[in-house]
Amino acid sequence: MGISHLYTTLRPLATWAALEDEAVVIDGPALAYHSLHICRAGGIRQPSYALLNRVTISWLESLCRHNVLIRKLYFDGFLPRAKLQVRMGRMMRATTRLNRLYVSHLQGCPVSCLAADDIEADVDIYRSGGADVCPLTDPCFLVPAVLNCLRESTQYRKITEVVPGEADHFCAANVSKYGGVLITSDSDLLVHNLGEGQVAFFRDLHAESGHCFKFLSFAPRQIFDKVGLAYPEKAIQLAYERKMVPQATLSRLIDICSKPAPLSADYIEFVENYTTSEEVVCLQKVGLEVPNLNDLDPRVSELVLEFYSRRSGMSMNSSIRMFLPPLTECPGLRSAWDKSTPIRQLAYSIGSHILPRNDGCLQVREFRRVESISHAGRQVRLLPTNLMREYLDDILSCAECCGADIQRDGIKFWVFLAMALDKLESIRKGEETLTETIDKYFVGLTAKSGDTSVAWGIVHIAAQMQGTLYSLRVLQQMLRSVFSPEIDEALPEVTGLYTMLSELIPVELYPCTTDLLRIARELQKSRSLYALDAFLTKKFCGNESLDNEGEEIESTLTDDSESALSAKSGTNTNNDENNPFSVLSLEG
């Protein structure tokens, strides 16, 4: 997040230089958001993941053409527990932005705020300055998509790393040890000990006539030598005083820092953010135990590290948390993550198999929409082995039905599986299925090429399907990290699931909102739908108890208040007889 005004405070002491024949270390998440900024500066408000990936690779290649050696790209794999409030604040802001978008466009989500098929769009990768035409929501899976494209690149795969901690610490340690330039957008990096290294901010990188990159070089050691303060210890104190006295001039801050640092608990806590704490050391040790850590998405790696930390005895008294990416959905309805909860519930339950038998971990706390810093999350209880086997079998049976005449390595198969799993959960809960809702939408529909908005119900359906696809990704990555002969023995079905999920489509291939609905409509005419219906009829009309199963395989929710947004906006999403999406229940 950075320290407010620290960049502007130190900027007069930075110097312009040519970024040529240099070795650089790149803050991965900052790179992803820089690619987003480039797209928006080019007038594309909500770029597709495919376009974001193309821009990212093009930008990195442009560095290499200027004889810049990219030594490492680091991505966060875990946010320390001390940063929980920071994380909650970010999620709360995302929820607020979505609410504002909804309230200001009650008739439908603007098309410009939804990704489209724009892979061929003409984007100037050097145009990153000027006004940022920014919508109220960011792409849900921005960082996983960019990270995935780097892993798929033969050039960048070996230097891209998901680390068991914050990327900041690893970026700083690399530059401190080997020198070079650290490229970021986070002013926090000016506080870490960088040795003789330099910091360049994405906003200050400019291509001059295509011949070379110019950057504003922040060389912390030289800067603090210039102002007569010891480096690196006084860098932390100056940052702290900047935070505490935001209106102070640089000369005033230098004067304050010429005196001994305060001994307050607040200052000691601040210092711990920039030093190697016991938690950081333990996490690095735990990270060595995690198979395929570098293949995980940041939020999934965080979940996996939580399980491994608990197994090592590091966090026995802490809740295991899962922070789900904010979806572009209808805030007046139940979270679009709700229907796919059983898939993630299975993932968490499989993850718990690495814990000691006497551990006592019974649940994972999920964070979806966050309305306040004190939000406690939703409890998703772990399943016993017999229910895990049952749901594993359900997924594989649905996949078998879907694969009757659809190839598993294509987008259509996975969209159909998402529809099938939604149908399975809807029947359990006695709710209208996705296929029925889509049918209602398409009855009498006339496509209008000039439409500037998409009904929120449609946006929500697409978000539900994307949530299901990503939940399968969470399950896939959990299996990669904990799969063992012991789990295979306890859950024989897991081998078939592991094999099937190896073909899961990456996030950059998730269809956009309108494409999802078109594909779903096509699939409703497929022969596989009849096989699926036959399976579900047999399952729920046979000897199984629908009520009991629905009670067992579900999430336990901790808060069930009515959607605050629906109440504030005065909208009635539940009881409009002419609205085919009124069957979707309100978010609790």
C-alpha positions in Angstrom: 0.0 0.0 0.0 2.9 2.3 0.6 3.4 5.2 3.0 1.4 8.3 2.2 3.6 11.2 0.9 6.9 9.4 1.3 7.4 9.3 -2.4 6.8 13.0 -2.9 8.9 13.8 0.2 12.0 12.1 -1.2 11.4 12.8 -4.9 13.4 16.1 -5.0 16.4 14.0 -3.9 16.1 11.5 -6.7 18.0 11.8 -10.0 17.1 10.9 -13.6 19.1 8.1 -15.2 19.1 5.8 -18.2 17.8 2.3 -17.6 20.3 0.5 -19.8 22.8 -2.3 -19.0 21.1 -2.7 -15.6 19.9 -5.7 -13.7 16.4 -5.3 -12.3 14.1 -7.0 -9.8 10.4 -6.5 -10.3 7.6 -6.4 -7.8 5.1 -8.8 -9.5 1.7 -7.5 -8.2 2.8 -4.0 -9.1 3.7 -5.1 -12.6 0.2 -6.6 -13.0 -1.4 -3.3 -12.0 0.9 -1.4 -14.2 -0.3 -3.4 -17.2 -3.9 -2.6 -16.1 -2.9 1.1 -15.9 -1.4 1.0 -19.4 -4.6 -0.4 -20.8 -6.7 2.2 -19.1 -4.4 5.0 -20.2 -5.1 3.7 -23.7 -8.9 4.0 -23.2 -9.7 0.4 -22.4 -11.5 0.6 -19.1 -11.8 -3.1 -18.3 -9.3 -5.1 -20.4 -9.6 -8.8 -20.8 -7.0 -11.1 -19.2 -5.7 -12.0 -22.6 -5.0 -8.3 -23.4 -3.4 -7.7 -19.9 -1.1 -10.7 -20.5 -0.1 -9.5 -23.9 0.7 -6.0 -22.5 2.7 -7.5 -19.7 4.9 -9.6 -21.9 5.3 -6.8 -24.4 6.4 -4.4 -21.6 9.0 -6.9 -20.3 10.3 -7.6 -23.8 10.8 -3.8 -24.3 13.0 -3.8 -21.2 15.1 -6.7 -22.5 15.5 -4.9 -25.9 17.2 -2.0 -23.9 19.8 -4.4 -22.5 18.0 -4.7 -19.2 18.5 -8.0 -17.4 15.4 -9.0 -15.5 16.8 -11.0 -12.6 13.7 -11.8 -10.7 9.9 -11.3 -10.5 8.5 -11.8 -7.1 4.8 -12.3 -6.1 3.3 -12.3 -2.6 2.5 -15.8 -1.3 1.4 -14.8 2.2 0.4 -11.6 3.9 1.6 -11.7 7.6 -1.1 -11.8 10.2 0.0 -8.4 11.4 -1.3 -7.0 8.1 -4.8 -8.4 8.6 -6.3 -4.9 9.0 -4.5 -3.8 5.8 -6.0 -6.8 3.9 -9.5 -6.1 5.3 -9.2 -2.5 4.3 -8.4 -3.4 0.7 -11.4 -5.8 0.6 -13.6 -3.2 2.1 -12.6 -0.7 -0.5 -13.3 -3.2 -3.3 -16.8 -3.9 -1.8 -17.5 -0.1 -1.6 -16.4 0.4 -5.2 -18.8 -2.3 -6.4 -21.7 -0.9 -4.3 -21.1 2.5 -5.8 -21.1 1.1 -9.3 -24.3 -0.7 -8.6 -26.1 2.3 -7.0 -25.1 4.6 -9.8 -26.2 2.2 -12.5 -29.3 0.4 -11.1 -30.6 -0.3 -14.6 -27.6 -2.4 -15.6 -23.8 -2.6 -15.4 -22.1 -0.4 -18.1 -20.6 -2.5 -20.8 -17.4 -0.6 -20.5 -17.0 -2.0 -16.9 -17.1 -5.6 -18.2 -14.2 -7.3 -20.1 -14.7 -7.9 -23.8 -12.8 -9.7 -26.6 -10.1 -7.1 -27.0 -7.0 -9.2 -27.5 -6.2 -7.4 -30.8 -6.7 -3.9 -29.3 -4.0 -1.4 -30.2 -2.3 -0.4 -26.9 0.8 1.8 -26.5 2.8 0.1 -23.8 4.8 3.3 -23.2 1.7 5.4 -22.6 1.2 5.1 -18.8 1.0 8.8 -17.8 -1.9 11.2 -17.8 -5.4 10.7 -16.5 -6.3 7.1 -15.7 -9.8 6.4 -17.0 -10.6 4.1 -14.1 -13.8 2.2 -13.6 -14.9 1.4 -10.1 -13.9 -2.3 -10.1 -10.6 -4.1 -11.1 -10.4 -7.4 -13.0 -11.2 -10.1 -10.4 -8.3 -12.4 -11.3 -5.7 -9.8 -12.5 -2.7 -11.1 -10.5 -3.3 -14.8 -11.1 -3.8 -14.2 -14.8 -0.5 -12.2 -15.2 1.3 -14.7 -13.0 0.0 -17.5 -15.1 1.2 -15.9 -18.4 4.7 -15.5 -16.9 4.8 -19.2 -15.9 3.8 -20.1 -19.5 6.7 -18.1 -20.9 9.9 -19.9 -21.5 11.8 -16.6 -21.0 10.2 -15.6 -17.7 9.2 -18.9 -16.1 12.5 -19.6 -14.2 12.7 -16.1 -12.8 9.1 -15.8 -11.6 8.6 -16.8 -8.0 5.7 -16.9 -5.5 7.3 -16.5 -2.1 6.2 -17.6 1.4 5.7 -14.0 2.5 5.4 -10.5 1.1 7.2 -9.9 -2.2 8.6 -6.6 -0.7 11.0 -8.5 1.6 12.3 -10.7 -1.1 12.7 -7.9 -3.6 14.6 -5.8 -1.1 16.8 -8.7 0.0 17.8 -9.5 -3.6 18.7 -5.9 -4.5 20.5 -5.5 -1.2 22.7 -8.6 -1.8 23.3 -8.3 -5.6 22.6 -4.6 -6.3 20.6 -3.3 -9.3 17.3 -1.5 -9.6 14.0 -2.6 -7.9 11.0 -1.6 -10.0 7.8 -1.2 -8.0 4.9 1.2 -7.4 5.0 0.8 -3.6 6.8 3.5 -1.6 7.4 0.9 1.2 10.4 -0.3 -0.8 12.2 3.0 0.0 12.2 2.0 3.7 13.7 -1.5 3.4 17.5 -1.9 3.5 18.5 -1.9 -0.2 22.3 -1.6 0.4 23.7 0.1 -2.8 20.5 -0.7 -4.7 18.1 1.7 -6.4 14.3 2.0 -6.7 12.4 2.9 -9.8 8.7 3.5 -9.8 6.6 2.4 -12.7 5.1 5.9 -13.0 8.6 7.3 -13.6 9.7 4.9 -16.4 9.7 6.6 -19.8 10.8 5.5 -23.2 12.6 8.4 -25.0 12.0 8.1 -28.8 12.1 4.3 -28.4 15.9 4.4 -27.9 16.2 4.1 -24.2 14.3 4.0 -20.9 14.7 6.9 -18.5 13.9 6.5 -14.9 13.9 8.6 -11.7 16.4 6.8 -9.6 15.8 6.7 -5.8 19.1 5.5 -4.3 18.3 5.4 -0.6 21.9 5.2 0.7 22.9 8.2 -1.4 19.7 10.1 -0.5 20.3 9.7 3.3 24.0 10.5 3.0 23.0 13.7 1.3 20.7 14.7 4.1 23.2 13.6 6.8 21.2 10.7 8.3 22.5 7.2 8.9 21.3 4.5 6.5 19.3 2.2 6.8 18.1 2.7 10.4 17.1 6.4 9.8 15.1 5.4 6.7 12.7 3.6 8.9 12.5 6.5 11.4 11.9 9.0 8.6 9.1 6.9 7.1 7.5 6.5 10.6 7.6 10.3 11.2 6.3 11.0 7.7 3.3 8.7 8.6 2.8 10.4 12.0 3.2 14.0 10.8 1.9 14.1 7.3 2.2 17.9 6.9 5.8 18.1 8.0 8.4 19.5 5.6 11.5 17.4 4.6 13.7 19.7 6.6 11.5 19.2 9.7 11.6 15.5 9.2 15.4 15.5 9.0 15.5 17.5 12.2 13.3 15.1 14.0 15.3 12.1 12.7 18.6 13.6 13.9 17.3 12.7 17.4 17.1 9.1 18.8 14.2 7.1 17.5 11.1 6.8 19.7 10.7 3.8 22.0 7.0 3.5 21.7 5.2 0.3 21.1 3.7 1.8 17.9 7.2 2.5 16.6 8.5 -0.9 17.4 5.5 -2.4 15.6 6.2 -0.2 12.6 9.9 -1.3 12.5 8.9 -5.0 12.4 7.3 -4.4 9.0 10.7 -3.8 7.5 12.9 -6.3 9.4 13.1 -10.0 9.4 10.6 -11.0 12.1 10.3 -14.4 13.6 7.1 -15.0 11.6 8.9 -14.2 8.4 11.7 -16.7 9.2 9.2 -19.4 10.2 7.2 -18.9 7.0 10.3 -19.3 4.9 11.0 -22.6 6.6 7.4 -23.7 6.2 7.5 -22.7 2.5 10.2 -25.2 1.9 7.8 -28.0 2.9 5.1 -27.0 0.4 5.2 -28.9 -2.9 4.7 -26.8 -6.0 4.4 -23.5 -4.0 5.5 -21.7 -7.1 2.6 -23.1 -9.1 0.0 -21.5 -6.8 -2.1 -18.3 -7.1 -1.2 -15.9 -4.2 -4.5 -16.3 -2.4 -4.3 -20.1 -2.7 -0.7 -20.2 -1.6 -1.7 -18.2 1.5 -4.4 -20.8 2.3 -1.9 -23.7 1.8 0.7 -22.0 3.9 -1.9 -21.6 6.6 -2.4 -25.4 6.7 1.3 -26.1 6.6 2.0 -23.5 9.3 -0.6 -25.1 11.5 0.9 -28.5 10.9 4.2 -27.2 12.1 2.7 -25.8 15.3 3.3 -22.2 14.2 -0.3 -21.0 14.2 -2.4 -23.4 16.3 -4.4 -20.7 17.9 -5.2 -18.8 14.6 -8.1 -19.2 12.3 -7.3 -20.5 8.8 -8.6 -17.8 6.4 -9.3 -17.7 2.7 -9.6 -14.3 1.1 -11.6 -14.7 -2.1 -11.1 -12.3 -5.0 -13.8 -9.7 -5.3 -16.1 -10.6 -8.2 -18.0 -8.1 -10.4 -21.4 -9.2 -9.3 -24.8 -7.8 -8.2 -24.4 -6.5 -4.6 -28.2 -6.8 -4.0 -28.0 -10.6 -4.3 -26.3 -13.3 -2.3 -22.6 -13.5 -3.0 -21.8 -15.1 -6.4 -19.3 -17.2 -4.5 -22.2 -18.8 -2.5 -23.2 -21.6 -4.9 -19.6 -22.9 -5.4 -19.0 -23.1 -1.6 -19.1 -26.9 -1.6 -16.2 -27.1 -4.1 -14.0 -25.0 -1.9 -15.3 -26.8 1.2 -14.0 -30.0 -0.4 -10.6 -28.3 -1.1 -10.3 -27.1 2.5 -11.2 -30.5 3.8 -8.6 -32.2 1.6 -6.1 -29.6 2.9 -6.9 -30.6 6.5 -5.6 -34.1 5.8 -2.0 -32.9 6.3 -2.9 -31.8 9.9 -2.3 -34.1 12.9 -5.3 -36.1 13.8 -5.7 -34.4 17.2 -5.4 -30.9 15.6 -9.0 -29.9 16.2 -9.3 -27.6 13.1 -13.0 -27.7 12.2 -13.4 -24.8 9.8 -12.0 -22.2 7.4 -13.1 -18.6 7.5 -13.9 -17.2 4.1 -13.9 -13.5 3.3 -16.0 -12.5 0.3 -17.7 -9.1 0.6 -16.2 -7.1 3.4 -18.3 -4.3 4.8 -16.2 -3.4 7.8 -12.7 -3.9 9.3 -14.2 -6.1 12.0 -15.9 -8.4 9.6 -15.5 -12.0 11.0 -15.8 -13.9 7.7 -18.0 -16.9 7.1 -17.3 -20.3 8.6 -17.0 -23.1 6.2 -16.9 -26.3 8.2 -14.6 -29.2 7.1 -16.2 -32.4 5.9 -15.8 -35.8 7.3 -14.2 -38.4 5.0 -17.5 -40.1 4.0 -19.0 -36.8 2.8 -15.8 -35.9 1.0 -15.9 -39.2 -0.9 -19.6 -38.6 -1.7 -19.0 -35.1 -3.1 -15.9 -36.3 -5.0 -18.0 -38.9 -6.7 -20.7 -36.2 -7.5 -18.1 -34.0 -9.2 -16.7 -37.0 -11.2 -20.2 -38.1 -12.2 -21.2 -34.6 -13.3 -17.9 -34.5 -15.3 -18.7 -37.8 -16.9 -22.1 -36.5 -18.0 -20.6 -33.3 -19.3 -18.0 -35.2 -21.3 -20.5 -37.3 -23.2 -20.0 -35.3 -26.3 -17.8 -32.4 -25.3 -13.9 -32.5 -25.2 -12.5 -32.0 -21.8 -9.6 -29.8 -23.0 -12.0 -27.1 -24.2 -13.7 -24.1 -22.6 -17.2 -25.5 -23.3 -16.5 -28.6 -21.1 -15.5 -26.5 -18.1 -18.4 -24.0 -18.5 -20.8 -27.0 -18.7 -19.3 -28.6 -15.6 -19.7 -25.2 -13.8 -23.4 -25.3 -14.9 -23.7 -28.9 -13.7 -22.3 -28.3 -10.3 -24.5 -25.2 -9.9 -27.5 -27.4 -10.8 -26.4 -30.0 -8.3 -26.2 -27.4 -5.5 -29.4 -25.7 -6.5 -31.4 -28.9 -6.3 -29.9 -29.6 -2.9 -31.1 -26.2 -1.7 -34.4 -26.3 -3.4 -33.5 -23.2 -5.5 -34.0 -22.5 -9.2 -31.1 -23.8 -11.3 -28.8 -21.7 -13.4 -30.1 -23.4 -16.6 -33.7 -22.5 -15.7 -32.7 -18.9 -15.0 -30.8 -18.6 -18.3 -33.9 -20.1 -20.1 -36.0 -17.3 -18.6 -33.6 -14.7 -19.7 -33.5 -15.9 -23.3 -37.2 -16.2 -23.7 -38.2 -13.4 -26.1 -34.8 -11.8 -26.0 -33.8 -9.7 -28.9 -30.1 -8.8 -29.1 -29.4 -5.1 -29.4 -26.0 -4.3 -30.8 -26.1 -0.8 -29.4 -26.8 -1.8 -25.8 -24.5 0.2 -23.4 -25.4 -1.9 -20.3 -25.9 -5.5 -19.2 -28.6 -6.4 -16.7 -27.2 -7.0 -13.2 -28.9 -10.4 -13.1 -26.8 -11.5 -16.2 -23.7 -10.0 -14.6 -24.4 -12.0 -11.5 -24.9 -15.3 -13.3 -21.6 -14.8 -15.1 -19.9 -14.1 -11.8 -21.4 -17.3 -10.3 -20.0 -19.3 -13.2 -16.6 -17.6 -12.9 -16.7 -18.3 -9.1 -17.3 -21.9 -9.8 -14.5 -22.1 -12.3 -12.1 -20.4 -9.9 -13.3 -22.7 -7.0 -12.3 -25.7 -9.2 -8.9 -23.9 -9.6 -8.6 -23.7 -5.8 -9.4 -27.4 -5.5 -6.9 -28.2 -8.3 -4.1 -26.2 -6.6 -4.9 -27.6 -3.2 -4.5 -31.1 -4.6 -1.1 -30.2 -6.1 0.1 -29.1 -2.7 -1.1 -31.9 -0.4 -1.6 -34.9 -2.6 0.1 -37.9 -1.0 -0.3 -41.8 -0.9 -2.0 -41.3 2.5 -4.7 -39.1 1.0 -5.0 -41.4 -2.0 -5.6 -44.3 0.4 -8.3 -42.4 2.4 -9.9 -40.9 -0.7 -9.4 -43.2 -3.7 -11.6 -41.0 -5.9 -9.1 -38.1 -5.5 -6.8 -39.6 -8.2 -9.4 -39.3 -10.8 -10.2 -35.8 -9.7 -6.5 -34.8 -9.8 -6.2 -36.1 -13.4 -9.4 -34.4 -14.5 -8.4 -31.0 -13.0 -5.0 -31.1 -14.7 -6.8 -30.0 -17.8 -8.7 -27.1 -16.2 -8.6 -23.9 -18.2 -6.5 -21.0 -16.9 -8.2 -17.8 -15.8 -7.3 -15.9 -18.9 -9.6 -18.3 -20.9 -12.6 -17.6 -18.7 -15.3 -16.3 -21.1 -16.4 -12.7 -20.7 -20.0 -12.1 -19.4 -21.7 -12.1 -22.8 -19.7 -15.1 -24.1 -20.5 -17.1 -21.0 -24.2 -16.7 -21.6 -23.9 -17.5 -25.3 -21.9 -20.7 -24.5 -24.3 -21.7 -21.7 -27.3 -21.3 -24.1 -25.6 -23.5 -26.7 -24.8 -26.1 -24.1 -28.4 -26.3 -23.0 -29.1 -27.9 -26.4 -26.4 -30.5 -25.9 -27.0 -34.3 -25.5 -24.9 -34.1 -22.3 -27.7 -32.1 -20.6 -29.9 -35.2 -20.8 -27.3 -37.4 -19.3 -26.8 -34.9 -16.5 -30.6 -34.6 -15.9 -30.8 -38.5 -15.7 -27.9 -38.6 -13.2 -29.5 -35.9 -11.0 -32.9 -37.5 -11.2 -31.5 -40.8 -10.1 -29.5 -39.1 -7.3 -32.3 -37.1 -5.8 -35.3 -39.3 -6.5 -33.6 -42.5 -5.4 -33.0 -43.7 -1.9 -30.9 -40.7 -0.9 -32.3 -38.2 1.5 -32.3 -34.7 -0.1 -32.9 -32.9 3.2 -30.1 -34.6 5.1 -27.6 -34.2 2.4 -28.4 -30.6 2.0 -27.8 -30.1 5.7 -24.5 -31.9 5.7 -22.7 -30.6 2.6 -23.1 -26.9 3.0 -21.3 -24.0 4.6 -22.0 -22.7 8.1 -22.5 -18.9 7.9 -21.6 -16.6 10.8 -23.5 -13.5 9.6 -26.9 -13.5 8.1 -27.9 -9.9 8.0 -29.8 -8.6 5.0 -27.8 -7.0 2.2 -27.0 -3.5 3.4 -26.8 -2.3 -0.2 -30.3 -3.6 -1.1 -31.7 -1.8 1.9 -29.9 1.4 1.3 -30.7 1.6 -2.4 -34.4 0.8 -1.9 -34.2 -1.9 -4.6 -36.2 -5.0 -4.3 -34.2 -7.8 -6.0 -36.2 -10.6 -4.5 -39.8 -9.9 -5.2 -40.1 -8.6 -8.7 -42.4 -11.1 -10.5 -41.2 -9.8 -13.9 -37.5 -10.3 -13.0 -36.2 -13.8 -13.9 -33.4 -13.3 -11.4 -35.7 -12.6 -8.4 -35.2 -16.3 -7.4 -31.6 -15.5 -6.5 -31.6 -14.9 -2.7 -30.1 -11.9 -0.9 -26.6 -11.9 0.4 -26.2 -12.4 4.1 
